[in-house]
């Protein structure tokens, strides 16, 4: 996801537009996450377990990278 950034030359209207777009992108991320989770819950247990395991590994890797 690309987050737009304002610079010092941005007008107030441009800044407001960028802020609104970023808020909409964040909201869309939550909606998609909810949809993905609801679809995951419909899957058999072995698939849910594997996805959970992969998610844990990803979070641990992300935590490790942020610490170093």
C-alpha positions in Angstrom: 0.0 0.0 0.0 1.3 3.4 -0.9 0.7 6.2 1.6 0.8 9.7 0.1 3.0 12.3 1.8 2.6 16.0 1.8 5.3 18.5 1.3 5.7 22.0 2.5 4.4 23.4 -0.8 1.1 21.5 -0.5 -2.0 23.7 -0.2 -4.5 23.1 2.6 -6.9 21.5 0.1 -4.2 19.2 -1.2 -3.2 18.2 2.4 -6.9 17.5 3.2 -7.3 15.4 0.1 -4.1 13.4 0.9 -5.3 12.9 4.5 -8.7 11.7 3.3 -7.1 9.3 0.8 -4.8 7.8 3.4 -7.8 7.4 5.8 -9.7 5.6 3.0 -6.8 3.3 2.3 -6.5 2.4 6.0 -10.2 1.7 6.2 -10.0 -0.5 3.1 -7.2 -2.4 4.7 -9.4 -3.2 7.7 -12.3 -4.2 5.5 -10.2 -6.6 3.4 -8.6 -8.0 6.6 -12.1 -8.7 7.9 -13.2 -10.4 4.7 -10.1 -12.5 4.6 -10.5 -13.6 8.2 -14.2 -14.6 7.6 -13.1 -16.6 4.5 -10.3 -18.2 6.5 -12.8 -19.3 9.3 -14.8 -21.2 6.7 -11.7 -23.3 5.8 -10.9 -26.7 7.4 -8.9 -26.7 10.6 -5.6 -27.9 9.0 -5.7 -24.9 6.7 -6.5 -22.4 9.4 -3.7 -23.9 11.5 -1.2 -23.6 8.7 -2.2 -19.9 8.0 -1.9 -19.2 11.8 1.6 -20.7 11.8 2.6 -18.7 8.8 1.3 -15.5 10.4 3.2 -16.2 13.6 6.4 -16.7 11.7 5.8 -13.5 9.7 5.2 -11.5 12.9 8.3 -12.9 14.6 10.4 -12.1 11.6 8.9 -8.6 11.5 9.6 -8.1 15.2 13.2 -9.3 14.8 13.8 -7.0 11.9 12.4 -4.0 13.7 14.6 -4.7 16.7 17.8 -4.9 14.6 
